[in-house]
Amino acid sequence: MGRISDFLVDTVLIKTVDSVMWFADDAVDFVKENPIKTTAVVAATVATGGAFAAAPIVAATIGGAGYLGATATTGTVISSLSGAALTNASLAALGGGALSTGAAGMAGGTALVSAAGGVSGAVAGGGSAFVASQLPKD
């Protein structure tokens, strides 16, 4: 290889691999020493990430229960819908209305539910981190 590639391999790549291995070793040691704290942090992380995936279910539940109290763009009462129509109309209602009316539509509803889930996850994560910090070492 050329001098530049030798330099990159010798300094950048090897140092990067060494750093990653050092970090991984520290992470493994922390998990072994603190299984309860690790479980709390992982649970909060999973709770945060699930909001985007759960947005259609959350929206359909809210719409089906009649909490949106609105009609779909078609004029049908959202709580009287079912299946994909209920999910889509609920997400659009949470997004302020359909795209055709100038609102954020289903994407806006998904973003709203995801943001709410992210905030809930952050609060849960912060709370669990605080509680974990107060626990005696495992």
N, C-alpha and C positions, 0 to 999 in steps of 0.2 A: 504494500500500500504506500501511498504518498505520505509526506511528512505531516500534512494537515490532517489526513484521516487517522494517522497514528496518534497524533496529539489528541484528536477528539475521542478516540477509543480509550487511550491511556488516562486522560484527565476527566473528561466529561462523563463518558459512559460508565467507567469503573467507579468514579466517585458517586454518581447517581445511584448505581446499584448498591454500593456500600451504604449510602444514606437510607435507601428504602429498606434494606435489610436491618439496619440499626433501628429504624422506626418500627418495623414489624416486630422485632424482638421486644422493644419497649411496650408495644401494644399488647402482645401476648402476655408479658409479665403483668401488666395492669389488669387484664381480664382475669388471670389466675389469682391475683391478690384481692380483687374486688368484684366477685361475681354478682352480688346484689346490685351494686351501682351500675355495672355494665348492663344488666338486664333492664333496669329502669330506663337507661338512656336509649337502648335499642327499642324498647316498647314505645317510647315517645317518638322516636324517629319513624317507626312504622306507622304510627297513628297520623303523623303529619303527611306522609306520602300517600296515604290512602284516600285523601280527600278528592283528588282529581278523578280517580277511578270510580269513586262512589257518587260523584255529582249527579249522574242520571237517576240513581236510586233515591238519593236525597230529594231531588226536585220532584220526582214522581210521587213520593210519599207526601210531601208538602202540598202538591197540587191535588192529589187524590183526596186528601183530608179536607180540602176546601179552604185552606188557609190563604191561598192566593186570591180568592174571592173575585176572580176576573174571568173574562171570556177569552178564548183563543182568538187569533186573527180571523178565524172563520165565523166567529160569533157564538160558538158552542161554549157552554160553561165548562171550565177546565176539569172540575171535579166529576163531571159526567163522562169524561173520556176514559179510555183504558189503553194499556199496552204502549206501543211506540208513540201513538198520538198524545197520550197523557204525558209521557216523558218529554217529548219535544215541545209541547205547549207549555209545560211547567218550566223547562229551562228557558224558553223564550220569555215567559212572563217574569221570571227572576232577572232576566237580562233587560227588562224594561219594555219588552215587546218584540215583535218580529222585525227582521232586517228591513222588510218592505215598508215598515212605518217609520224607518229612520232610527230605530233603537239598536241595541247591541245584540239582540237575538239570543239564540241558543249558546253561542260562544260567550256572550256576556254572562248568561246564567251559570255556565260552567265555571267561568272565572270567579264569579261571586261565591259559589259554593266552595271552590278550591281555596280562595283567599280566607274564607271563614274557617275552613279546615286547617289551613296553615297557621292561622292565629291561634286556634285551639291547640294545635300540636305544639306551637312554640310555648304557650302557657303551660301545657302539660309537661313539656320537656324542661322548662325552667323550674317548674315546681318539683319535678322528680329529681332534677339535679340538685336543687336545694335540700330536699329531704335526704338524698343520697350523701350529700356533704355532711349532714348531721349524724349519719350513722357511724357507729364504731367501725374501725377497719375490719374487714371480713376475716 
